[in-house]
Structure formats: C-alpha cells, structure tokens
Amino acid sequence: MTARDVDIHTLPGMLTALRLPSFHKLWAEIATRADSEGWPAARFLAVLAEYELAERDMRRIRRHLNEAHLPAGKTLATFDFKALPSLPRPRVEALAAGDWLEEGGNLIAIGNSGTGKTHILSAIGHALIEAGHRVFYTRTSDLVQRLQAARRDLVLEAALAKLDRFDLIILDDITYAHKDQAETSVLFELIARRYEYRSIAIAANQPFSGWDQIFPDKAMTVAAIDRLVHHATILEMNAQSYRQRAATANKRARAETPATTSNDNQNKGAD
C-alpha cells in the first residue's frame, strides 16, 4: 500500500479502532495548524502523542482516585501545617514523593483525636496516586469485617490477593478495632502478608502500648508492631484538636461580642 492508497476519510474510524480518542478529537485541528506553519511530520505526530498521553494520565488518575475511596478534600493544599509545627511541610512532601513504597515501607501517624492524622495520610495518598501509585483507604474496622466475612466464606486468600494490587493501604482508626468486638487476627494476616512487600499507612489515636486491645493476644500484638515499625516512618501528631481549636475560637468570639455591644450602646447614649 502506498500513501496514495490511503483514504483519509477512514482515519477517524482507524483512530477509534486503535483507541486513540485524543488523536481522534484533535487531529484535524492540529493538522490544519501543522499545514499552515509548515511542521514536519514528526512534530505533528509528537504533538498529538503528547495530548494522547496527557489524557490517558488524567483518566488513570480519575480511575485510581475512584477506587481509592479517599476522603474528599483532604489534600496537602488544605492541610493547616501552622497548627502542627512538629510536622514540617517539607517532610510530608518528601513522603508524598513515594520513594519509601519501593521497599514496602510503612507510615504510622500517632496522636490524639482531631490533630489531622486522617487528613495527612489521605493527602499523601492523593499525591501518590498522581505520581502513578495505587492507593486504598479504609476504616480498619470496615476492612476487618470484610476480611472476616471472606474467611467465613473460605475466600480469605482471594480477598488478600485482591488487596495486593494496591501499593499502599491506608488503615484509619486502627485502635477502634477491638478484639472483644471482632476477631482481628485477619488484620494480622494482612500485615504479615504485606511485610517488606507492600506498604501500609496507619492512623492511631493511641501509642503502641495501647495496641494490645486490637489483637487476640499479646504475642500477636508484638509481632504485628514489630513488622509495622521495621521499615516505618512514624509521625508524632499530638496537639490540640481541630475541634478544640474551633471551640476556643468561638468562645473567644462570643466573649468579645458583649464588650463590643456595650461600647456601641454607650456611644449611642452619648449621641
């Protein structure tokens, strides 16, 4: 086949068959510009290829964000670093680059309630997805229930294998999963399976000394913590909670309001 044998009118159909939607959408517009500016064929193809790759990347990010189930709005741009001076932004941005995922490293955020643990882990998750990684966020108790059901149905191995496709699993509120409420040995199986293979990020309201309430026995607790901290970055996030700061600000505002009103009344009386 020679160039003269190609029917240009079949190009849209061929691009559809090749699954090149950006080529299909933009080729005529870019071709007109290329003809008017005298582009060589290589530049014309390169411009179209750049658009196609950019669109594929956007679709991948949207797809991976949908499957990640990350809390909405919790990104690095919306995190108040000034409220937590012990957590410098450059350190978090370095974690968001994701180098620690290559060796199956873990990330553990420990601190009292309301200090932004979920926010910071979710923000790192967002950044990792944009960088090409796959992330899954879940409350620990929800995942434990799912894995328990899988064990009961004799499909636990398949359920764990399905989670293997994620480079990072974010387990929120791990200390809310109590051994007297649910048999959390399945959680240990997840931790042991991912050890030095895939990464886990954990948000915990209690220090490690309080984790004996999570697992069925002390030996399992020690073994789980040992695996998690072996290749881990630990973020200490103890500070006044967001809700306490908001309550303090509201209280201060209410305290200032009567004084302002009183001054206004005095001024009116003077008039």
N, C-alpha and C positions, 0 to 999 in steps of 0.2 A: 504494500500500500504506500502510495506517495502522498505528499502534502496536499496535492490537488484532489485526491480521492476522498479526503475527509470532509464531511458535510458539517459545517459549523453550527447548523441548526440542531444537530444532535448533541451538542455539547452540554446543555442543561441536563438532559437525561443521563449522559455518561457521568457527570459530576454527582448526580443523585445516586447512581449505582455505586460509585466509589465512596459514597458517604463523605462528601466534602461540601457541607452546607454553606460555609463562608465563601468558598470558591464560587458556588452556585449563585449566591446572593450578590457578590461583588465583582465578578469577572468582567462583566460588560462595562461597568463604570471605570474600573481600573484599566481595562483595555483601551477605552477612549482616551484616558489621560496618557497612557503609555504611547499611543499613536501620535497624539498632539505634541508630546515632549520628546519623542524620538528615543524612548527607552530601548535598551537591548532586551532580548527575550528573557535573559537570566534575571534581570532586575524585575521584570513583570512577574515572573514566577515566584521570586523571592518575596515580593510584597504580598502576593496572595497567600503564600505559605505562612507568613507571619500572622496575617489575620486569622487563618485557619487554626494555627497553634494557640493563639491567644483565646479564641473562642472555645477550643477544647479545654483549655486550662480553666476557664470560667465555669464550664459545665461540670468539670471534675470537682471543683471546689463546692459548687452548689450541691452536687450529689453527695459528697462526703460530709458536708455540713448537715444535710438532712438525715443521714444515717447516724451521725454523732450524737444527736439529741442534746446538744449543749444548751444551757440556759441562755435565753435571748438577752442581748445587750451587754453581756459580761465580757468585755474586751480590755486590752491594755489601755486603750484610749479613754475608757470610762472608769478606770480604777483610780482611787484617790491615794496616791503614794504619799502625800503630805501627812495623811492620817496615820501612817505606819512608817516612821523614819527608820526602823530597824530593817526594813525591806527595800533596799535601794533599787530604783528602776533599772539601772544597767545590769544588775544581777538577774532580774527577771527576764529582761530582753535576751540575755545570754542563754537562759533556759529555753526561751521561745525559739531559739535557732535550732534546737533539737539534736545537737551532737550527742547528747547522753543516751539517745534512743538506740544508737548503733550498737552499744554493748549491753542492751537490756537494762539500762539504769532505771532507778525509781525516783519518785519525787514525793515527799511527805510534808504536808503543811499541818503543823500542830499549833493550836491556840484556842483561847476561849471563844465562845459563840459570838458571831457578829463582827468578826475582825476582817472578813474578806477572803477566807480560805477558798470557798467555792468560787468566788469571783476570780481570784488569781489563777487557780487551776484551769478554770474554763477559758480565761483569756489566753493562757499558754496553749490550750487545746485549739482555739481558733487560729492562732499563729502557726501551729504545727500543720494544720490542715492546709492553710495557704501555702505552706512550704512543700506540700506533697505527701504528707503523712496521713494515716487513717487513725481516727480517734473515736472512742466510745465513752460517753458519760452516763453514769447511772448512780442512783442511791444504792448504797451497799445492801440494805435490807431488801430492796426490789430484786437485785441480782441473786441474792441468796435464795429467795423464794423461787425464782426461775430455775436455778440450778437444782434446788431440792426437788422440784417437780420433774426435772429431767432425770434425776436419779431414780425417782419413784417409777418413772416410765421406762427405765433401763436405757436411756439415751444420753446419759451424762457425758460420755466421751464425745459424742457428736456435738453436744452443746458447747463443750470446752473448745473443741476443734473450730467451731464457728467463730469463737472469740479470738482465735489465733490470728485472724486476718487483720486485727487492729494492732497498730504499732504501740498504741497507748490506751489503756483502760483507766478512766478516772472513777475512783470509788469515793463517793461523797458520804459524809456522816458515818464512817465505819464504826464508831463507838456506839451508834444507835442499834447495831445488830447484836442482840443479846442471846447468849447461849440458852437462856431459860425460855426464850420466845421461839427460837428456831435452832435447829441443829446446823451449826455453821461450819461443820467440817468440810462442806463443799467449798467454802471460801478458802480454806487452807489448800485444798486441791488446786484451785485456780492460782493461788500464789506460788505453790510449788511448781506447777506446770510452766509458769511464765518466768521462773527464776533464771536469770542470765540469758534469757531468750527473747522475751517481750517485756515491755515496760508497764508499770503500774504507777498511778498517781493517787495519793490518798489524802483526804481531808479528815482530821481527827480533832475532837474537842478535848481529848484527854491525852496526857503523856503516856508513854509506853507502859508505865507501871500500872495504868488502869485498864490495860487491854485484856486482862485475864477474864473479864466478863464476856468477851466475844467468842472465844473458842472453848470447845468442850473440856479441855484440861490444860494444866499449866505447861506440860511438855509441848503441846501443840502451839500454845501461845509463844513460848520461847523460840520454837522452830520457825514460826511464821515471822516473828520480828527479826530473827537472825537473817532470813532470806531477804526480807524487805530492805533492811538497812545496809546490807553488804555492799551494794553499789547504789547508794541513795544520796540525794541532796535533801537535807532537812531544813525547812523554813520555819523558824520560830515566829509565830504571829499572835503574840499575846499583847493586847492593847484594849483600850476602851471600845466597846462595840459600837457599830454604826447606830443602832437603836438608842444606846445610851447617849451618844453624842447628839442625836436628833432631839432626844427628850431634854437634854441640858440646854440646847439652843432654844427650844420652845419655851422652857421655863424662864430663861433669861429674857426672852422677848416679852413674855407676859408680865414679868417684873418691871420692865421698863415702860410698859404701856400706861399704867396708872399715873406714874410720875409725869408723863407727857400730858395726859389728860388734865391733871391737876394744874399744871403750868398753863395749859390753854384756858382753863376756867378762870384762873387768876388774871390772865391777860384780858379776858372778856370783861371781867368785873372792873378792871382799870379803865376800859373803854367807856 
